[in-house]
Amino acid sequence: MARIVLTDASVVINGVNLSEFITSVSLSTSEDVVDTTGMGSAGARTRVSGLADNSVTFEFNQDFAALGPEVSINAVGSSLVGTVTTCVVKPTSAAVSVTNPSYTFSAVVSEWQALSGAVGELSSISTSWPISGVITKATA
Amino acid sequence: MSYTVTSDNFEAKKKGESITEKELLELELNIDALVASEHLKKTVTTKPATVEETK
């Protein structure tokens, strides 16, 4: 099985392909662990899985030009910040397949950094959004 | 109601193509944000003049 070095990940937010501005993407799932220990558990805790908690983290190179991340996510008059928006992430920009699955989810755009960076540095944005509901994986 | 795609970055259709409000809602996209960010432009449909109106 081939390992993958990310050079062409695809990130689509609210139907807009922002991949060219993305420098990092992380899609995470964790499950609550619910303790079920009772008497007679042989001195060891027993546990079951509870609710899943999904989130996504994007890092962008900021660009205030037309069609860039700032205008696409935080447009004057109708910002996505504070809304739930559809996102689709793929390892590469190629068609969806077993080796290039798509992950579709509804993210709560709970934070945004319009401007971030230090003198002499590239202005970049790191943002982490909780996901509402499940992540749907497709391979075809 | 329909919209014209004005951006190369819009995934569902190519620039210059038309997309309906129904299609956008089925894709669960935020139409207002797409218009505000100039990825879509509302298509203005002009009603053809009737014979009565041209008299």
N, CA and C atoms of all chains as a GROMACS GRO file, in nm:
protein
  585
    1MET      N    1   0.085  -0.120   0.000
    1MET     CA    2   0.000   0.000   0.000
    1MET      C    3   0.088   0.124   0.000
    2ALA      N    4   0.061   0.212  -0.090
    2ALA     CA    5   0.143   0.333  -0.101
    2ALA      C    6   0.114   0.431   0.012
    3ARG      N    7   0.219   0.485   0.068
    3ARG     CA    8   0.202   0.593   0.165
    3ARG      C    9   0.166   0.719   0.086
    4ILE      N   10   0.120   0.819   0.158
    4ILE     CA   11   0.082   0.940   0.086
    4ILE      C   12   0.147   1.063   0.149
    5VAL      N   13   0.203   1.143   0.064
    5VAL     CA   14   0.252   1.274   0.105
    5VAL      C   15   0.152   1.375   0.051
    6LEU      N   16   0.094   1.454   0.137
    6LEU     CA   17  -0.009   1.548   0.094
    6LEU      C   18   0.053   1.663   0.014
    7THR      N   19   0.014   1.671  -0.111
    7THR     CA   20   0.057   1.785  -0.194
    7THR      C   21  -0.060   1.845  -0.269
    8ASP      N   22  -0.173   1.775  -0.265
    8ASP     CA   23  -0.284   1.815  -0.352
    8ASP      C   24  -0.419   1.787  -0.285
    9ALA      N   25  -0.422   1.801  -0.150
    9ALA     CA   26  -0.549   1.775  -0.081
    9ALA      C   27  -0.656   1.873  -0.129
   10SER      N   28  -0.777   1.824  -0.132
   10SER     CA   29  -0.889   1.906  -0.181
   10SER      C   30  -0.978   1.945  -0.064
   11VAL      N   31  -1.002   2.075  -0.052
   11VAL     CA   32  -1.088   2.126   0.055
   11VAL      C   33  -1.194   2.218  -0.008
   12VAL      N   34  -1.318   2.178   0.007
   12VAL     CA   35  -1.429   2.256  -0.048
   12VAL      C   36  -1.517   2.300   0.069
   13ILE      N   37  -1.535   2.430   0.083
   13ILE     CA   38  -1.614   2.485   0.193
   13ILE      C   39  -1.730   2.565   0.133
   14ASN      N   40  -1.851   2.528   0.170
   14ASN     CA   41  -1.972   2.590   0.114
   14ASN      C   42  -1.968   2.590  -0.039
   15GLY      N   43  -1.922   2.481  -0.096
   15GLY     CA   44  -1.922   2.467  -0.242
   15GLY      C   45  -1.806   2.534  -0.312
   16VAL      N   46  -1.718   2.600  -0.237
   16VAL     CA   47  -1.607   2.675  -0.297
   16VAL      C   48  -1.476   2.602  -0.269
   17ASN      N   49  -1.402   2.576  -0.375
   17ASN     CA   50  -1.274   2.507  -0.361
   17ASN      C   51  -1.167   2.605  -0.313
   18LEU      N   52  -1.124   2.588  -0.190
   18LEU     CA   53  -1.024   2.677  -0.131
   18LEU      C   54  -0.889   2.607  -0.114
   19SER      N   55  -0.871   2.497  -0.186
   19SER     CA   56  -0.751   2.414  -0.169
   19SER      C   57  -0.622   2.493  -0.188
   20GLU      N   58  -0.621   2.584  -0.283
   20GLU     CA   59  -0.496   2.656  -0.313
   20GLU      C   60  -0.449   2.743  -0.196
   21PHE      N   61  -0.541   2.772  -0.103
   21PHE     CA   62  -0.505   2.855   0.013
   21PHE      C   63  -0.477   2.772   0.138
   22ILE      N   64  -0.507   2.643   0.131
   22ILE     CA   65  -0.495   2.554   0.247
   22ILE      C   66  -0.351   2.502   0.258
   23THR      N   67  -0.296   2.510   0.378
   23THR     CA   68  -0.163   2.452   0.400
   23THR      C   69  -0.168   2.330   0.491
   24SER      N   70  -0.282   2.312   0.559
   24SER     CA   71  -0.293   2.198   0.650
   24SER      C   72  -0.440   2.168   0.674
   25VAL      N   73  -0.471   2.041   0.682
   25VAL     CA   74  -0.607   2.000   0.714
   25VAL      C   75  -0.601   1.878   0.805
   26SER      N   76  -0.684   1.879   0.910
   26SER     CA   77  -0.691   1.765   1.001
   26SER      C   78  -0.837   1.737   1.032
   27LEU      N   79  -0.876   1.615   1.009
   27LEU     CA   80  -1.013   1.573   1.037
   27LEU      C   81  -1.006   1.472   1.152
   28SER      N   82  -1.072   1.505   1.262
   28SER     CA   83  -1.055   1.424   1.383
   28SER      C   84  -1.188   1.371   1.434
   29THR      N   85  -1.182   1.250   1.487
   29THR     CA   86  -1.298   1.190   1.552
   29THR      C   87  -1.253   1.131   1.685
   30SER      N   88  -1.326   1.163   1.790
   30SER     CA   89  -1.301   1.096   1.917
   30SER      C   90  -1.435   1.048   1.973
   31GLU      N   91  -1.427   0.947   2.054
   31GLU     CA   92  -1.548   0.890   2.113
   31GLU      C   93  -1.542   0.908   2.264
   32ASP      N   94  -1.654   0.951   2.321
   32ASP     CA   95  -1.662   0.953   2.466
   32ASP      C   96  -1.643   0.811   2.517
   33VAL      N   97  -1.576   0.800   2.630
   33VAL     CA   98  -1.560   0.669   2.693
   33VAL      C   99  -1.645   0.668   2.820
   34VAL      N  100  -1.742   0.581   2.822
   34VAL     CA  101  -1.836   0.577   2.934
   34VAL      C  102  -1.801   0.459   3.024
   35ASP      N  103  -1.782   0.492   3.151
   35ASP     CA  104  -1.743   0.390   3.248
   35ASP      C  105  -1.864   0.306   3.287
   36THR      N  106  -1.847   0.176   3.280
   36THR     CA  107  -1.957   0.085   3.314
   36THR      C  108  -1.918  -0.009   3.430
   37THR      N  109  -1.811   0.032   3.500
   37THR     CA  110  -1.759  -0.056   3.605
   37THR      C  111  -1.864  -0.084   3.713
   38GLY      N  112  -1.880  -0.207   3.745
   38GLY     CA  113  -1.968  -0.246   3.854
   38GLY      C  114  -1.896  -0.341   3.948
   39MET      N  115  -1.965  -0.378   4.051
   39MET     CA  116  -1.907  -0.477   4.143
   39MET      C  117  -1.880  -0.606   4.066
   40GLY      N  118  -1.774  -0.671   4.101
   40GLY     CA  119  -1.743  -0.797   4.034
   40GLY      C  120  -1.676  -0.777   3.899
   41SER      N  121  -1.612  -0.659   3.881
   41SER     CA  122  -1.542  -0.634   3.754
   41SER      C  123  -1.397  -0.680   3.762
   42ALA      N  124  -1.369  -0.769   3.852
   42ALA     CA  125  -1.236  -0.828   3.865
   42ALA      C  126  -1.129  -0.723   3.892
   43GLY      N  127  -1.169  -0.615   3.957
   43GLY     CA  128  -1.072  -0.513   3.995
   43GLY      C  129  -1.026  -0.425   3.881
   44ALA      N  130  -1.093  -0.432   3.768
   44ALA     CA  131  -1.054  -0.348   3.654
   44ALA      C  132  -1.177  -0.274   3.601
   45ARG      N  133  -1.156  -0.154   3.556
   45ARG     CA  134  -1.268  -0.076   3.501
   45ARG      C  135  -1.315  -0.139   3.370
   46THR      N  136  -1.445  -0.130   3.347
   46THR     CA  137  -1.500  -0.168   3.217
   46THR      C  138  -1.559  -0.043   3.154
   47ARG      N  139  -1.556  -0.039   3.025
   47ARG     CA  140  -1.598   0.083   2.955
   47ARG      C  141  -1.668   0.048   2.825
   48VAL      N  142  -1.754   0.141   2.779
   48VAL     CA  143  -1.811   0.132   2.646
   48VAL      C  144  -1.792   0.266   2.577
   49SER      N  145  -1.806   0.264   2.448
   49SER     CA  146  -1.794   0.387   2.370
   49SER      C  147  -1.925   0.465   2.376
   50GLY      N  148  -1.914   0.597   2.387
   50GLY     CA  149  -2.034   0.681   2.393
   50GLY      C  150  -2.052   0.761   2.264
   51LEU      N  151  -2.074   0.890   2.279
   51LEU     CA  152  -2.100   0.974   2.162
   51LEU      C  153  -1.970   1.009   2.090
   52ALA      N  154  -1.980   1.016   1.959
   52ALA     CA  155  -1.865   1.059   1.880
   52ALA      C  156  -1.860   1.211   1.878
   53ASP      N  157  -1.739   1.265   1.874
   53ASP     CA  158  -1.720   1.409   1.867
   53ASP      C  159  -1.621   1.437   1.754
   54ASN      N  160  -1.672   1.499   1.647
   54ASN     CA  161  -1.590   1.522   1.528
   54ASN      C  162  -1.551   1.669   1.518
   55SER      N  163  -1.434   1.693   1.463
   55SER     CA  164  -1.392   1.832   1.440
   55SER      C  165  -1.295   1.837   1.322
   56VAL      N  166  -1.280   1.957   1.270
   56VAL     CA  167  -1.187   1.976   1.158
   56VAL      C  168  -1.102   2.100   1.187
   57THR      N  169  -0.976   2.091   1.151
   57THR     CA  170  -0.885   2.205   1.165
   57THR      C  171  -0.824   2.237   1.029
   58PHE      N  172  -0.836   2.362   0.992
   58PHE     CA  173  -0.777   2.408   0.866
   58PHE      C  174  -0.673   2.516   0.896
   59GLU      N  175  -0.568   2.515   0.817
   59GLU     CA  176  -0.476   2.629   0.818
   59GLU      C  177  -0.475   2.687   0.677
   60PHE      N  178  -0.495   2.817   0.672
   60PHE     CA  179  -0.503   2.887   0.543
   60PHE      C  180  -0.388   2.987   0.532
   61ASN      N  181  -0.344   3.012   0.410
   61ASN     CA  182  -0.271   3.134   0.381
   61ASN      C  183  -0.376   3.240   0.353
   62GLN      N  184  -0.372   3.348   0.428
   62GLN     CA  185  -0.477   3.449   0.411
   62GLN      C  186  -0.460   3.521   0.278
   63ASP      N  187  -0.573   3.558   0.218
   63ASP     CA  188  -0.573   3.633   0.093
   63ASP      C  189  -0.702   3.712   0.091
   64PHE      N  190  -0.690   3.843   0.084
   64PHE     CA  191  -0.808   3.929   0.088
   64PHE      C  192  -0.862   3.956  -0.053
   65ALA      N  193  -0.795   3.904  -0.153
   65ALA     CA  194  -0.841   3.926  -0.290
   65ALA      C  195  -0.971   3.851  -0.315
   66ALA      N  196  -1.035   3.888  -0.424
   66ALA     CA  197  -1.160   3.824  -0.462
   66ALA      C  198  -1.140   3.673  -0.468
   67LEU      N  199  -1.235   3.599  -0.418
   67LEU     CA  200  -1.242   3.453  -0.421
   67LEU      C  201  -1.146   3.387  -0.322
   68GLY      N  202  -1.076   3.464  -0.242
   68GLY     CA  203  -0.986   3.408  -0.141
   68GLY      C  204  -1.062   3.366  -0.016
   69PRO      N  205  -0.989   3.315   0.085
   69PRO     CA  206  -1.057   3.266   0.205
   69PRO      C  207  -1.134   3.374   0.281
   70GLU      N  208  -1.080   3.495   0.289
   70GLU     CA  209  -1.148   3.598   0.368
   70GLU      C  210  -1.286   3.629   0.308
   71VAL      N  211  -1.290   3.650   0.178
   71VAL     CA  212  -1.419   3.687   0.118
   71VAL      C  213  -1.511   3.565   0.109
   72SER      N  214  -1.454   3.447   0.091
   72SER     CA  215  -1.538   3.328   0.076
   72SER      C  216  -1.601   3.285   0.209
   73ILE      N  217  -1.531   3.312   0.318
   73ILE     CA  218  -1.581   3.268   0.449
   73ILE      C  219  -1.637   3.385   0.531
   74ASN      N  220  -1.581   3.502   0.511
   74ASN     CA  221  -1.621   3.614   0.596
   74ASN      C  222  -1.660   3.735   0.510
   75ALA      N  223  -1.749   3.710   0.415
   75ALA     CA  224  -1.790   3.817   0.323
   75ALA      C  225  -1.873   3.922   0.396
   76VAL      N  226  -1.856   4.046   0.354
   76VAL     CA  227  -1.938   4.154   0.409
   76VAL      C  228  -2.083   4.128   0.372
   77GLY      N  229  -2.168   4.132   0.470
   77GLY     CA  230  -2.311   4.115   0.443
   77GLY      C  231  -2.361   3.974   0.462
   78SER      N  232  -2.274   3.875   0.446
   78SER     CA  233  -2.319   3.737   0.466
   78SER      C  234  -2.199   3.647   0.496
   79SER      N  235  -2.157   3.653   0.618
   79SER     CA  236  -2.042   3.574   0.661
   79SER      C  237  -2.087   3.433   0.698
   80LEU      N  238  -1.999   3.336   0.675
   80LEU     CA  239  -2.027   3.199   0.719
   80LEU      C  240  -1.999   3.181   0.868
   81VAL      N  241  -1.929   3.277   0.927
   81VAL     CA  242  -1.895   3.266   1.070
   81VAL      C  243  -2.025   3.269   1.151
   82GLY      N  244  -2.039   3.168   1.235
   82GLY     CA  245  -2.162   3.157   1.315
   82GLY      C  246  -2.268   3.073   1.248
   83THR      N  247  -2.235   3.015   1.134
   83THR     CA  248  -2.333   2.929   1.065
   83THR      C  249  -2.278   2.785   1.058
   84VAL      N  250  -2.365   2.696   1.014
   84VAL     CA  251  -2.323   2.559   0.986
   84VAL      C  252  -2.307   2.547   0.835
   85THR      N  253  -2.192   2.501   0.792
   85THR     CA  254  -2.166   2.497   0.648
   85THR      C  255  -2.115   2.360   0.605
   86THR      N  256  -2.146   2.325   0.482
   86THR     CA  257  -2.106   2.195   0.428
   86THR      C  258  -1.960   2.200   0.381
   87CYS      N  259  -1.884   2.100   0.420
   87CYS     CA  260  -1.743   2.090   0.377
   87CYS      C  261  -1.719   1.951   0.318
   88VAL      N  262  -1.630   1.947   0.220
   88VAL     CA  263  -1.588   1.820   0.162
   88VAL      C  264  -1.435   1.820   0.154
   89VAL      N  265  -1.375   1.715   0.207
   89VAL     CA  266  -1.229   1.704   0.210
   89VAL      C  267  -1.188   1.574   0.142
   90LYS      N  268  -1.083   1.581   0.060
   90LYS     CA  269  -1.028   1.461  -0.006
   90LYS      C  270  -0.875   1.465   0.003
   91PRO      N  271  -0.811   1.350   0.003
   91PRO     CA  272  -0.664   1.347   0.006
   91PRO      C  273  -0.601   1.411  -0.118
   92THR      N  274  -0.665   1.394  -0.234
   92THR     CA  275  -0.615   1.457  -0.356
   92THR      C  276  -0.733   1.514  -0.433
   93SER      N  277  -0.702   1.594  -0.534
   93SER     CA  278  -0.808   1.657  -0.613
   93SER      C  279  -0.868   1.561  -0.716
   94ALA      N  280  -0.814   1.440  -0.726
   94ALA     CA  281  -0.864   1.343  -0.823
   94ALA      C  282  -1.006   1.297  -0.786
   95ALA      N  283  -1.066   1.223  -0.877
   95ALA     CA  284  -1.201   1.174  -0.854
   95ALA      C  285  -1.205   1.083  -0.731
   96VAL      N  286  -1.323   1.079  -0.670
   96VAL     CA  287  -1.341   0.996  -0.550
   96VAL      C  288  -1.324   0.849  -0.587
   97SER      N  289  -1.248   0.777  -0.506
   97SER     CA  290  -1.225   0.635  -0.528
   97SER      C  291  -1.190   0.571  -0.394
   98VAL      N  292  -1.166   0.441  -0.398
   98VAL     CA  293  -1.127   0.371  -0.275
   98VAL      C  294  -0.998   0.431  -0.217
   99THR      N  295  -0.906   0.468  -0.305
   99THR     CA  296  -0.779   0.524  -0.259
   99THR      C  297  -0.781   0.677  -0.248
  100ASN      N  298  -0.895   0.736  -0.281
  100ASN     CA  299  -0.909   0.882  -0.266
  100ASN      C  300  -1.051   0.912  -0.214
  101PRO      N  301  -1.080   0.870  -0.092
  101PRO     CA  302  -1.216   0.887  -0.040
  101PRO      C  303  -1.249   1.034  -0.013
  102SER      N  304  -1.377   1.064  -0.019
  102SER     CA  305  -1.421   1.197   0.021
  102SER      C  306  -1.486   1.190   0.158
  103TYR      N  307  -1.472   1.297   0.233
  103TYR     CA  308  -1.531   1.308   0.366
  103TYR      C  309  -1.619   1.433   0.366
  104THR      N  310  -1.748   1.412   0.383
  104THR     CA  311  -1.843   1.523   0.378
  104THR      C  312  -1.903   1.543   0.517
  105PHE      N  313  -1.913   1.667   0.558
  105PHE     CA  314  -1.963   1.695   0.692
  105PHE      C  315  -2.014   1.839   0.700
  106SER      N  316  -2.089   1.864   0.807
  106SER     CA  317  -2.140   1.998   0.835
  106SER      C  318  -2.060   2.056   0.951
  107ALA      N  319  -1.984   2.159   0.922
  107ALA     CA  320  -1.900   2.220   1.026
  107ALA      C  321  -1.966   2.346   1.080
  108VAL      N  322  -1.952   2.364   1.210
  108VAL     CA  323  -1.998   2.488   1.273
  108VAL      C  324  -1.882   2.588   1.265
  109VAL      N  325  -1.899   2.691   1.186
  109VAL     CA  326  -1.791   2.788   1.168
  109VAL      C  327  -1.789   2.877   1.293
  110SER      N  328  -1.724   2.826   1.393
  110SER     CA  329  -1.732   2.886   1.526
  110SER      C  330  -1.624   2.991   1.550
  111GLU      N  331  -1.526   2.997   1.463
  111GLU     CA  332  -1.420   3.096   1.482
  111GLU      C  333  -1.356   3.131   1.349
  112TRP      N  334  -1.300   3.248   1.343
  112TRP     CA  335  -1.230   3.294   1.223
  112TRP      C  336  -1.130   3.400   1.262
  113GLN      N  337  -1.015   3.398   1.202
  113GLN     CA  338  -0.916   3.502   1.225
  113GLN      C  339  -0.902   3.580   1.095
  114ALA      N  340  -0.951   3.701   1.096
  114ALA     CA  341  -0.941   3.780   0.973
  114ALA      C  342  -0.796   3.816   0.943
  115LEU      N  343  -0.721   3.841   1.047
  115LEU     CA  344  -0.582   3.880   1.027
  115LEU      C  345  -0.496   3.821   1.137
  116SER      N  346  -0.391   3.752   1.098
  116SER     CA  347  -0.302   3.692   1.195
  116SER      C  348  -0.162   3.684   1.135
  117GLY      N  349  -0.064   3.716   1.215
  117GLY     CA  350   0.073   3.707   1.166
  117GLY      C  351   0.161   3.809   1.234
  118ALA      N  352   0.290   3.788   1.226
  118ALA     CA  353   0.388   3.879   1.285
  118ALA      C  354   0.466   3.947   1.174
  119VAL      N  355   0.539   4.048   1.213
  119VAL     CA  356   0.617   4.122   1.115
  119VAL      C  357   0.712   4.029   1.039
  120GLY      N  358   0.711   4.043   0.911
  120GLY     CA  359   0.799   3.962   0.828
  120GLY      C  360   0.749   3.822   0.800
  121GLU      N  361   0.633   3.786   0.856
  121GLU     CA  362   0.581   3.651   0.837
  121GLU      C  363   0.463   3.651   0.740
  122LEU      N  364   0.441   3.534   0.683
  122LEU     CA  365   0.323   3.515   0.599
  122LEU      C  366   0.199   3.519   0.688
  123SER      N  367   0.098   3.591   0.645
  123SER     CA  368  -0.027   3.594   0.722
  123SER      C  369  -0.102   3.464   0.700
  124SER      N  370  -0.120   3.391   0.806
  124SER     CA  371  -0.190   3.263   0.794
  124SER      C  372  -0.295   3.252   0.904
  125ILE      N  373  -0.387   3.163   0.885
  125ILE     CA  374  -0.500   3.146   0.976
  125ILE      C  375  -0.507   3.001   1.017
  126SER      N  376  -0.522   2.976   1.145
  126SER     CA  377  -0.547   2.841   1.194
  126SER      C  378  -0.684   2.843   1.260
  127THR      N  379  -0.770   2.757   1.214
  127THR     CA  380  -0.906   2.759   1.266
  127THR      C  381  -0.957   2.617   1.286
  128SER      N  382  -1.022   2.595   1.398
  128SER     CA  383  -1.074   2.462   1.430
  128SER      C  384  -1.224   2.471   1.451
  129TRP      N  385  -1.296   2.391   1.376
  129TRP     CA  386  -1.442   2.398   1.382
  129TRP      C  387  -1.500   2.264   1.427
  130PRO      N  388  -1.593   2.266   1.524
  130PRO     CA  389  -1.664   2.142   1.558
  130PRO      C  390  -1.756   2.101   1.445
  131ILE      N  391  -1.777   1.973   1.434
  131ILE     CA  392  -1.864   1.919   1.328
  131ILE      C  393  -1.997   1.880   1.390
  132SER      N  394  -2.104   1.919   1.320
  132SER     CA  395  -2.237   1.882   1.365
  132SER      C  396  -2.278   1.753   1.296
  133GLY      N  397  -2.293   1.647   1.374
  133GLY     CA  398  -2.335   1.518   1.315
  133GLY      C  399  -2.218   1.435   1.268
  134VAL      N  400  -2.249   1.346   1.178
  134VAL     CA  401  -2.150   1.246   1.136
  134VAL      C  402  -2.065   1.297   1.020
  135ILE      N  403  -1.953   1.230   0.998
  135ILE     CA  404  -1.871   1.251   0.878
  135ILE      C  405  -1.906   1.138   0.782
  136THR      N  406  -1.947   1.174   0.662
  136THR     CA  407  -1.986   1.072   0.564
  136THR      C  408  -1.868   1.044   0.470
  137LYS      N  409  -1.824   0.922   0.471
  137LYS     CA  410  -1.713   0.882   0.383
  137LYS      C  411  -1.768   0.816   0.258
  138ALA      N  412  -1.717   0.859   0.142
  138ALA     CA  413  -1.760   0.798   0.016
  138ALA      C  414  -1.638   0.751  -0.061
  139THR      N  415  -1.650   0.639  -0.128
  139THR     CA  416  -1.538   0.586  -0.205
  139THR      C  417  -1.573   0.568  -0.353
  140ALA      N  418  -1.686   0.619  -0.391
  140ALA     CA  419  -1.728   0.609  -0.532
  140ALA      C  420  -1.818   0.726  -0.564
  141MET      N  421  -3.587   3.066  -0.913
  141MET     CA  422  -3.477   3.161  -0.918
  141MET      C  423  -3.348   3.088  -0.955
  142SER      N  424  -3.264   3.154  -1.036
  142SER     CA  425  -3.139   3.089  -1.073
  142SER      C  426  -3.022   3.187  -1.057
  143TYR      N  427  -2.904   3.128  -1.060
  143TYR     CA  428  -2.781   3.204  -1.038
  143TYR      C  429  -2.679   3.167  -1.144
  144THR      N  430  -2.594   3.262  -1.180
  144THR     CA  431  -2.486   3.236  -1.273
  144THR      C  432  -2.356   3.222  -1.195
  145VAL      N  433  -2.280   3.119  -1.227
  145VAL     CA  434  -2.152   3.097  -1.160
  145VAL      C  435  -2.051   3.198  -1.213
  146THR      N  436  -1.989   3.274  -1.123
  146THR     CA  437  -1.896   3.380  -1.165
  146THR      C  438  -1.753   3.352  -1.118
  147SER      N  439  -1.731   3.231  -1.067
  147SER     CA  440  -1.600   3.198  -1.010
  147SER      C  441  -1.552   3.064  -1.063
  148ASP      N  442  -1.419   3.055  -1.079
  148ASP     CA  443  -1.359   2.927  -1.119
  148ASP      C  444  -1.352   2.829  -1.002
  149ASN      N  445  -1.371   2.879  -0.881
  149ASN     CA  446  -1.354   2.795  -0.762
  149ASN      C  447  -1.483   2.730  -0.714
  150PHE      N  448  -1.594   2.760  -0.781
  150PHE     CA  449  -1.720   2.699  -0.741
  150PHE      C  450  -1.724   2.557  -0.796
  151GLU      N  451  -1.745   2.459  -0.709
  151GLU     CA  452  -1.727   2.319  -0.746
  151GLU      C  453  -1.842   2.259  -0.827
  152ALA      N  454  -1.964   2.298  -0.795
  152ALA     CA  455  -2.079   2.227  -0.852
  152ALA      C  456  -2.098   2.252  -1.002
  153LYS      N  457  -2.061   2.370  -1.047
  153LYS     CA  458  -2.077   2.406  -1.189
  153LYS      C  459  -1.957   2.488  -1.234
  154LYS      N  460  -1.943   2.497  -1.366
  154LYS     CA  461  -1.833   2.576  -1.420
  154LYS      C  462  -1.873   2.724  -1.431
  155LYS      N  463  -1.772   2.808  -1.438
  155LYS     CA  464  -1.795   2.952  -1.453
  155LYS      C  465  -1.880   2.978  -1.577
  156GLY      N  466  -1.981   3.060  -1.560
  156GLY     CA  467  -2.069   3.095  -1.672
  156GLY      C  468  -2.194   3.009  -1.678
  157GLU      N  469  -2.192   2.894  -1.611
  157GLU     CA  470  -2.309   2.807  -1.611
  157GLU      C  471  -2.413   2.858  -1.512
  158SER      N  472  -2.532   2.807  -1.527
  158SER     CA  473  -2.643   2.848  -1.441
  158SER      C  474  -2.674   2.738  -1.340
  159ILE      N  475  -2.714   2.780  -1.223
  159ILE     CA  476  -2.754   2.683  -1.120
  159ILE      C  477  -2.879   2.736  -1.052
  160THR      N  478  -2.972   2.649  -1.025
  160THR     CA  479  -3.099   2.693  -0.967
  160THR      C  480  -3.090   2.697  -0.814
  161GLU      N  481  -3.183   2.772  -0.756
  161GLU     CA  482  -3.190   2.779  -0.610
  161GLU      C  483  -3.215   2.640  -0.552
  162LYS      N  484  -3.298   2.562  -0.622
  162LYS     CA  485  -3.330   2.427  -0.574
  162LYS      C  486  -3.203   2.341  -0.568
  163GLU      N  487  -3.121   2.351  -0.672
  163GLU     CA  488  -2.996   2.272  -0.674
  163GLU      C  489  -2.903   2.314  -0.560
  164LEU      N  490  -2.896   2.444  -0.537
  164LEU     CA  491  -2.809   2.494  -0.430
  164LEU      C  492  -2.858   2.448  -0.293
  165LEU      N  493  -2.989   2.450  -0.274
  165LEU     CA  494  -3.044   2.406  -0.146
  165LEU      C  495  -3.024   2.256  -0.127
  166GLU      N  496  -3.034   2.180  -0.236
  166GLU     CA  497  -3.010   2.035  -0.226
  166GLU      C  498  -2.865   2.006  -0.187
  167LEU      N  499  -2.775   2.093  -0.229
  167LEU     CA  500  -2.633   2.078  -0.193
  167LEU      C  501  -2.604   2.135  -0.054
  168GLU      N  502  -2.709   2.191   0.008
  168GLU     CA  503  -2.698   2.248   0.144
  168GLU      C  504  -2.595   2.361   0.150
  169LEU      N  505  -2.597   2.445   0.044
  169LEU     CA  506  -2.503   2.557   0.040
  169LEU      C  507  -2.570   2.685   0.087
  170ASN      N  508  -2.490   2.775   0.142
  170ASN     CA  509  -2.538   2.904   0.189
  170ASN      C  510  -2.537   3.000   0.069
  171ILE      N  511  -2.653   3.023   0.012
  171ILE     CA  512  -2.663   3.101  -0.111
  171ILE      C  513  -2.622   3.246  -0.088
  172ASP      N  514  -2.668   3.305   0.021
  172ASP     CA  515  -2.637   3.446   0.048
  172ASP      C  516  -2.485   3.467   0.057
  173ALA      N  517  -2.416   3.372   0.122
  173ALA     CA  518  -2.271   3.385   0.135
  173ALA      C  519  -2.203   3.371  -0.002
  174LEU      N  520  -2.255   3.283  -0.085
  174LEU     CA  521  -2.195   3.264  -0.218
  174LEU      C  522  -2.216   3.387  -0.307
  175VAL      N  523  -2.330   3.453  -0.291
  175VAL     CA  524  -2.356   3.576  -0.368
  175VAL      C  525  -2.270   3.689  -0.312
  176ALA      N  526  -2.266   3.700  -0.179
  176ALA     CA  527  -2.187   3.808  -0.116
  176ALA      C  528  -2.038   3.795  -0.147
  177SER      N  529  -1.992   3.671  -0.162
  177SER     CA  530  -1.849   3.650  -0.191
  177SER      C  531  -1.822   3.644  -0.341
  178GLU      N  532  -1.925   3.672  -0.420
  178GLU     CA  533  -1.913   3.686  -0.566
  178GLU      C  534  -1.873   3.558  -0.637
  179HIS      N  535  -1.911   3.445  -0.579
  179HIS     CA  536  -1.897   3.318  -0.651
  179HIS      C  537  -2.019   3.294  -0.739
  180LEU      N  538  -2.131   3.352  -0.700
  180LEU     CA  539  -2.255   3.342  -0.776
  180LEU      C  540  -2.313   3.482  -0.795
  181LYS      N  541  -2.387   3.497  -0.904
  181LYS     CA  542  -2.458   3.622  -0.928
  181LYS      C  543  -2.602   3.587  -0.962
  182LYS      N  544  -2.693   3.657  -0.900
  182LYS     CA  545  -2.834   3.630  -0.925
  182LYS      C  546  -2.866   3.660  -1.072
  183THR      N  547  -2.931   3.566  -1.139
  183THR     CA  548  -2.964   3.584  -1.280
  183THR      C  549  -3.090   3.668  -1.290
  184VAL      N  550  -3.077   3.778  -1.363
  184VAL     CA  551  -3.193   3.865  -1.381
  184VAL      C  552  -3.270   3.817  -1.502
  185THR      N  553  -3.394   3.779  -1.479
  185THR     CA  554  -3.477   3.733  -1.591
  185THR      C  555  -3.576   3.843  -1.625
  186THR      N  556  -3.573   3.882  -1.750
  186THR     CA  557  -3.666   3.987  -1.794
  186THR      C  558  -3.788   3.922  -1.857
  187LYS      N  559  -3.902   3.966  -1.811
  187LYS     CA  560  -4.027   3.912  -1.864
  187LYS      C  561  -4.048   3.964  -2.005
  188PRO      N  562  -4.076   3.875  -2.099
  188PRO     CA  563  -4.100   3.923  -2.236
  188PRO      C  564  -4.222   4.015  -2.240
  189ALA      N  565  -4.210   4.120  -2.318
  189ALA     CA  566  -4.321   4.215  -2.329
  189ALA      C  567  -4.439   4.150  -2.399
  190THR      N  568  -4.556   4.177  -2.348
  190THR     CA  569  -4.676   4.123  -2.412
  190THR      C  570  -4.722   4.219  -2.521
  191VAL      N  571  -4.812   4.173  -2.602
  191VAL     CA  572  -4.866   4.257  -2.710
  191VAL      C  573  -4.932   4.381  -2.650
  192GLU      N  574  -5.004   4.362  -2.539
  192GLU     CA  575  -5.073   4.474  -2.475
  192GLU      C  576  -4.974   4.581  -2.431
  193GLU      N  577  -4.858   4.536  -2.375
  193GLU     CA  578  -4.761   4.630  -2.323
  193GLU      C  579  -4.690   4.708  -2.432
  194THR      N  580  -4.684   4.652  -2.552
  194THR     CA  581  -4.612   4.720  -2.660
  194THR      C  582  -4.701   4.817  -2.736
  195LYS      N  583  -4.829   4.818  -2.707
  195LYS     CA  584  -4.919   4.910  -2.777
  195LYS      C  585  -4.901   5.053  -2.729
   0.00000   0.00000   0.00000
